[in-house]
């Protein structure tokens, strides 16, 4: 018995709709992330929420498209990016105060 690839697993679990919905979620996540980055840039803080938005948006699009493995991967990567951005913001604010 052999192990299925991610693509094969998604096809078996109905992930074919993810080919349509994932790019839509990706575009929406990019837009939201870019807006958030713009707000922080206006406050002299550098962030990369656009990448977190891309990943979470693609993950949500994959979930809607019935591609659970891609959804889990995208959303968890996006959350990791958000946590890293929060740490970065905290460090940048501490540096600005000193």
C-alpha angles and dihedrals in degrees: 000000000000131000118253121237119239091257092050091048091052092048090052092048094048098265095146090099088060088075087068103034100040095067090048091052090045092055092047092048091049091053094049092045092050091051092050091048089051092055092051092044089056086057092050094255124129116219139161101213088136089075093048089049091050092051097045092043092051090047093052090046089051091050091053088047091054096249101132099175093052090044093054093046095048097045094046092049089049093051090050089052092051091051091050090050091052090052090048093050091050091051093046092051091049090051092049092053094052 
